[in-house]
Amino acid sequence: MVVDNQKITSLLNNKHFWKVQEMLVSEKNALKDQQEIAAIQARIDEVFTLIKKQAETNSMPAKLTFGTSGWRAIIGEDYTVSNVERVTQAVVDMMKTDEFLKEIGVTSFEEVQSMGGLLGFDSRFMGHEFATAAAQVLAGNGIKIYYAGMATTPELSAAVVELKCAFSINLTPSHNPFQWAGYKFNPSDGGPAGPNLTEIIEQKYSLILETAKVIGDKHFAWQQVDTIDLYKQFLLKRNSVVILDDLVKKINNSDIFLAFDNVNGATRGRLERLLNGVDPRKISYLRTNTDYLFGGVKPEPSSGNMQLVMNELKLHSNKFKIGAIMDPDGDRVRVTDGVEEIEMNFFGAMVLYYLHKVKGLQGILAKSVATSNFANAVADRFGLEIRETAVGFKEFRPYLKEDAREKAIVAFEESDGITMQNHTLEKDALIGALLAIMMVIDIGKSLSEIRKEVQDFAGTYYPGRGGKEVDRSLSGLPLQEKLRLLNKYKPGKTVLVDSKEKTIKKDLTLDGYKFVFEDNSWLLIRPSGTEPKVRFYVEGRSEAEMEKLFHTAEHLLSECLSS
């Protein structure tokens, strides 16, 4: 492959800098000669200089959509220093409202200023510069700042509680591709902000665009904090199951090898400190260098990205092997034993089995409506209550708070996010990796063998997901209106799956339309709120049935769209 210099020049002239980076990183990945690689890297660095200048000088306001996962945009285009300042001022103005003060249990903004806020970012380009822009606005509004620097989402979730801060700001777009940056706001309990707060942020931002009122202080000071130390303190105080010193001893006394892929993210260095004292011959850390382009891959725990970990595990002959891949902000994780990749649909159920049966934790199961019912079957066998929520980790807050009436043993969703009882209100890749090690050592079986044990206990399930794009004119409310036709399918009604009629045992409509059949197979039809697309989640009791359920979901959608 040879770089098309004429095309690159044209793209640069039109300020399509990230398109150039895509071309250059693709070329770099195809090279073997070190001098040629260095030459391409020099060109990549030159383009980053242009992106930085664009991000610092582009003052055009962005259209703000601030959901429970915050605001996400392309660096240098909508995600600029000016817009980070505007969004931060909108956040500050939101924190002056009664809605926020009530949320964190204070009566005045002066208390918010005194409690302060925690500020961190993941491993993306210009993280420190954007954090500085946010800090200037916080300081200009009289708010004390605790500076985490590069940190993971679960660290910040734990640290904001330990520091007794009013809030945290986490500059991350999670697992989005390399050209994206993000801005996430969490209140004092460390969990994701709900729509009651995020909608106010959007309103305040609109007012700022009218008034151009942003208060900044370029001569600010912040207090640097060590969030991994605070995370360890949080574990020590609240979590009676994950005891790091004991785990280190168990690892050293076991025939085990561990491999963790950080995908050039903020998780690098974290597990090294949590597992300090482990024999270095028993552990390998992959992709720990700084690479703002993530090697040209989408930085997420996926089957495609798992290969590096799998290859590393193949080099070792230990009795037990565990690999994990995490995303840049450390809130998603996927594990493997080198034989099988264990998706969260299965891993979450295995964690429930382990924490209840082996560790004796009592409580409920919390999972999203789109997640496998494999965990439901485990909970049913144990006689545990089940709470299925709408998609989004914020929905688990009622079951994760310290004073929760119904405390979740584990809370997880199929998109690789998990947490546990007496832990963070955010999903946590670090705790996921630690739990994988613990269950293997304590049960004395590999992850694949534990999965088989749990399947023998609760049954076999085959989850899958897909989707279908619809006409753009149907995006949003029109699509939701069309899907209302599915309300006619109630318990006792039948749905044709292939040539067989299945009777609906239970329906859930809290986030889309989920129909659970008498054999515990199910399908979920869920419209996207932001794009002309319908997502399908299905689960069969056999692989063949899973495929048939996809066809049924497509048929039901067609029925709705033709009405």
N, C-alpha and C positions, 0 to 999 in steps of 0.2 A: 504493500500500500504506500502511495506517495501523496504527500500533502498537496492539495490544489491551491497554490499560492495566489492565483488570480481570484479564486472564490473567497479565500481568506481576506484579501485586500478589500474586496467588495463588501464583505460582511463587516469588517472593521470600520469602513467608511460610513456604513449605515448603523453603527453602534450595536450590532448584533454580537456582542462580545461572548456571550455564553455559547452561541452556536459555534464560534471559533474554538472555544475550549473543548467542546464535544469532539470536534474534528481532531484537535491536537492530542487529546488524551487517547483517542482511538488509535492514532498513528503511533503514539508512544508505546502503547500496549503491544503493538505488532513488531516492535523493534527488539533486537538482541544486542546490537553493538552499543557499548556503554557511552561512547562519544556521541553517537547519534541520539541516544536517549537524553544525554545532557543538553544537547542542542535544542531538542524539542522542549525540554523542561524550561530552558531559558526563554523560549517564546511564550510558554504558558505563563511564566512569571511576568513577562512584559504585558500580557493581556490582563493579568490581575491588577497591574498598576493602573490600567485604563478603567477597569471596573471600579476600583477604589476611588479614583477621581470622580467618576460618574456618581457614585453613591454619596460622595461628600459635597458635590456641587448641584446635583439635580434637586430643585426645590418644589417640583410639581407635587401637589397633594395626591395621595392615593385614595381610591375608593375603599373604604374600610368595611370588611366583614370580620367581626370579632366573635367567633363561636367559643364553645367550651374548650376547644383545642387552641384557642387564641387566634391570632392574625398571621397569615402566611403570604409571602410575596417573593418576587424575584429580586435578588440583590442588585442594586444599581438602577433598577427600573422603578418599581413601586417601593421596594424596601430600601430606603435611603436614610441618611442621618436626619434630615429634616422631618421625615415622616415618623421615625422613631421618637423624635422629640414631641411631635404632635400627639402621637398615641400615648406617650407617657403622661403628657399634660391631661389628656382625656381620662386616663386611669386615676390620676390624682384628683381630678374634679369628681369622678365617680366615688372616690373614697371619702368625700365630704358629705355624701348623701346619707340620710337616715337608713336607707336600705343596707348600705355597707356597714355602717356603725353598729346596727342591730345584728348583722351577720357575725361580726367578730366579738360582740358583747362589750362594746364601749359606748360612751355617750358623746364624745367630742372628737373633732379632727386633731385637736392638740394631743390627744392620747395616741392617735395613729402616728403623728410626727415623732413622739417620744419612743414608742415601741419600735419604730423603724421598719425598713423593708430589706429583704434579702435579694441580691441581684447576681445572676449567673448566666452562663451561656454554654452552648455545646461547642463542637470542634469546627464549626463553619468559618468561612472566610469573613474577616472583619468583626469577629465576635467581640473582641475587646473594644474596638472603636464604637460599635453600636451600644455596648454597655456603658461606655463613657458618656455618650449622648443622653442615654436614659438617666444616668446618675446626675448629670448637670441639671436636669429638670426636677428630679426628686429633691436635690439639695436646694434648688431655687425656691421650692415650696416648703422648705424647712423640715424635710424628712430625713431622719438618720438613716445612713446606708451601711449595710453589711455586704461586703463584696466577696463573692465566692470564686470569681474567675470562672475558668472552665470547670463545669460540674455536671453531674447527671440529674435527671428529673427526680429519681427517688432520694438522692442526697438532699436536694433542695426541699423536698416534701418533708423529710425528717428534720432537717436543720431549722426550718422556719418554726417548727414546734419547739425544738430545743432552745432556740434563741428567744422564744416568745415574741416573735415579730408579728406585725399586723398583716403582712403579705409577703409574697415573693414574686419576682419577675424573672422569667426564664426565657432567654432568647434562643428559641429552638423551633424548627418546623418538624421535629421528630424524625421520621424516616423518609421525608421527601428527598428528591434528587438534589445534587450538589448546588445547583444555582439558586435554591430556595433558602430563605431565612425565616424566622418566626418570632412571635412575641406572645408568651403565655403568662397569664396572671392567675395566681392562687391566693385565696384568703388564708387566714392565720392557722387553720387546721391542716394546711398542706394539701388539701384536695382541689380538684379542678373547680374553677368558678362556674356557677350555674348561670342560666340565661337571665335570672333576676339581676345579675351584675353585668354580664357581657352586653346586654341590650342598652344599659345605661352608658357604658363606655362608648358604644356607637353613637348614641345621642349627643354625648359631650364632645365627641370628635367633630360632629357636624357643626356644633356651635363654635368650636375653635376655628374651623375653616371660614366662618363668617367674621369672627373677631380678630383672627391672627394672634390670639393671646397665648403665648407660651412663655412661662417664667423659667429662666435658666440661671445657673451660677457656675461659671467656668473655673472658679477658684474654690471648688468643693473639696471635701475630704471624705474618705470612706474608711471603714474598719474592715480589714481583711480577716476572713474567717476560713478555717479548715473544715469543709463540709463533710469530708470522709470521717474525720474525728467525731464530728457531731452525729453522723449516721451511726457510728459505732456506739456512741453514748445512748442514742435512741434505742438501738437494739438491746443494749445491756439493761436499760430501765424497763422496757415494755415487753420484750419478746423472751419468754421463758423457754422457747423451743430451739431457737437458733443461737447457740452459745459458741462463739467463734474459737475460743481457746480449746474447747473440747473437740471441735470439728478439726482443727489443725492436728491435734494428737491422733484422732481417728484416721485422718488421711495418711499421716506418716506411718501408722501401724497397719495400713492396708496395702494390698497389691493392686494399686489403682494408678491410672494416668489421666490427667486432665488437660484439655486444650480449649482455650477461650479465644474467640475471634472478636476483636474490638472494632473491626471495620473502620479503622482510623477515627473512631469516635471518642466521645468524652469518657467512655468507660475505661479507657486505658489507664493503668496504674491503680484502678480501684480495687479489683479483686486481689492484686498483689498485696495491697495493704490489709485488706480484710483477712486474707489467708497468710499473713506474715508468719514465717516459721515453718512453712511447708517445705519439705525437701525439694530443691529446684529441679531435681531429676524427675519429679513426679508431675510436673506442670509446665505447660507451654502457652505463651501469650502471642497471638498472631495479629498482624496489622496494627502495630502500636505506634507507628510513625505518623507525623502530620501530613495529610494529603487532602487538600481542600476539594479535590475532584473525586475522592473515594475510589481511586483506581478506575473511574469511568463506569462504575456499577451503581445501581440504586441501592443505597445503604440500608437494607432491611433484612430481618431474619427470614430468608426464603430458601427453597430447595436449591435454586441455582447458586446462591451464595454459600451454601453449606459445604460445598465440595472441598474447600481449603481445610476445614476442620476434619472432615472425613479422611482426607489424605494424610493429615498429621496423625490421626489415631491409628491408621494402618501401619505406621512405622513402629508401633509399640505392641508388645505381646503380653501386657499385663492382664490379669484376670478380669478386672473391671476397667472400662474406659468410658469417659464422659467428655463430650464436646458441647460447647454452647456458642451461639452467635448472637450478638446484641446489636441494637441500632445506635445511631450517634448520640442520642440523649439517654440511652440506658433504660428505656421504659418498655422495651419489647425483647423477648428472648425465645429462642428455639433450641432444643437440646437433641443430642444423638448419642448413641453408644458405639457408633462406627458401623453398626449393622443396620439399624433402622433410624430414620428421622422421626422424632416424636413431636407431632404438631400439638399446639396448645389444646385443641379439642380433646386430646387424649391425656396430655400431661396434667392439665388441671384436675381431671378425674383421678389420676394417679396420686396427685398431691392430697386431694381430699381423703382418699383411701389411707394414705400414709399418716397424715396428721390425726385422723380420727382413730384408726385401728392401732397404730404403733405408738403415737405420741399422746393419745387420749384426749385430744381437744374436743370440746363439745360446742355445739352451735348449729348454724344452718349452712346450706350451700347457697351462694349468690353467683349467678351467671347471667349473661345476656341472652335475650330471646333467640339470637342467631347462632348461639353456641351449641355444640353437640349435646344430646340428651344422655350420652354415656355417663356423665357425672350425675344426672338425675337418677339413673339406674343404680349407681353406687349409693347415693343418698337414700334411695328407697330401701335398699337392702339393709342399711344401717338404721332405718327409721328416723332419718333426719328430715327436717322441713326444707323446702326448696323455694327460693325466691328468684324468679326470672324477671329481668329488668329490660327496659329499652336499651338499645345499643349506645355505648358511651360510658366511660369509667366513672363519670360523675354520678351515675345512677346508683353506684354501690355505696355512696357516702352514708346513708342511714344504717347500713349493716357493718360499717367499718369504724365508726366513731367509738371512742373509748367508753362512752356512756350509752352505747346502742342497746336497745331492749332486745333485739335479735342480732346476735353477733355472728358474722360469717366466719366459718373455719377457713374458707378460701373464697376469694372472689376472682373471677377471670372471664375473659372473652376470647373468642376464637382467633382474633387478630393479634395473638402472641402477647397479650397483657395479663399479668397476674399479681396479686398480693395476698396476704394472709392475715389471720387474726392478730390483733395487737401490733399491727405494722402500719406502713404508710397508706394514706388514702389515694395515692397515685400507684399506678402499675410499676413494677420494679423488676428489671432484668437481673439485678444482682441477687435479690432474694430467690428468684427462680433458679439461678445457677447453683446457689447454695443448697436449696431444697433438693435439687437433683442429686448432688453429692451425698447429702444426708440419707436420702431414702435408699440409695444403692448400698451404702455401707451398713445401714441399720437392718435392712431386709436381707442383705447378702445375695442379691441378684442383680443382673444387669438391667438397664432401663427396658430393653426389649422383653426380658423375662418378667419384669414387674408388670409391664403392660399386659402380657399374656395372663398373669395371675389375676389381675383386676378384671380382664375380660371373662375369665373362667368364673369369677365371682358375680359379675353383673350382666354379662351378655356382650355380644359383639355388635358394633355400630359402625356405619360407613357414612361419614359426613362429607358433604361437598358444597361448593359455592360456584355461582356463575352470575350471568346477568345479560340483559338485552337492552340495547339503545332503542329509544322511541323517538318519534318526531319531535323536533326542537320546540314546536309550538305547545307541546304538552308539559314542558318543564314546570315543576313546582305544583301549584294548586290544581291546575287542570288535570294533571296526571293523578293526583290524589282523589279527585272527584270521580274519575273513570274507575279507579280501583274500588270504590265504594260498593260496586256490584258484588264484590266478594263477601260482603256482609250476609248474603243469603246462605252461605255455608256455615251451618251451626252444628253443635254436637248432635249426633243421630243421623245427620245427612250423610250422603255418600258422594265420593269423588272417584271418577274412573282413572285408575292407574294402569296403563297398558290396556289389557282387556279385562282387568279385575276391578270390581267395585270395592273401595275401602271405606269403612265407616269412620267418621270423625268422632274421636273420643273427647277432644278438648280443643277449644280455639282460644288464641291469644291475639289481641288486636292493639296492644300497647305500643307497638312499633312495627307497623306493617300488618300482615295477615298470616298468622301461623296456624296450621291445622295439624294436630297430632292425631294419628290414627290408632286403632285398637291394638296393633302390634308394636306401638311406640315408634314407628317410622313417622316422619313428618316433613312438611315443606313450609317455607316462609317466603312470601312475596313482599318485598320491601322497596318502596319508591325512594329514589334519591331526592333529598330536599333541595339540591343545588344544580343538578344537571339532568338532562333528558335521558334517564336511565332507570331501569328497574333491576334490583338485585334479587337473585334467587339463592336461598340456603335450603338444602335438603339433607335428609338422613335416612338411609335405608338399612334394613337388617341384613342385606347382602349388597355386594358391589353392583350386581345387575339391577337390583331394585333402586339403588341410588340413581342410576342413569334414567330409569323409567320415571322417577319422580321429577327429574329435570324437564322431561318432555311434558309431564302433567302441568308443571308450573308455567311452561311456555304456552300451553293450551289455555290455561285459565287466564293468563295475561291477554292473549289474543281475543278471548271471549269478552273481556272488559273493554279493550280498545275498539272493538267493532260495534259496541253498543251505542 
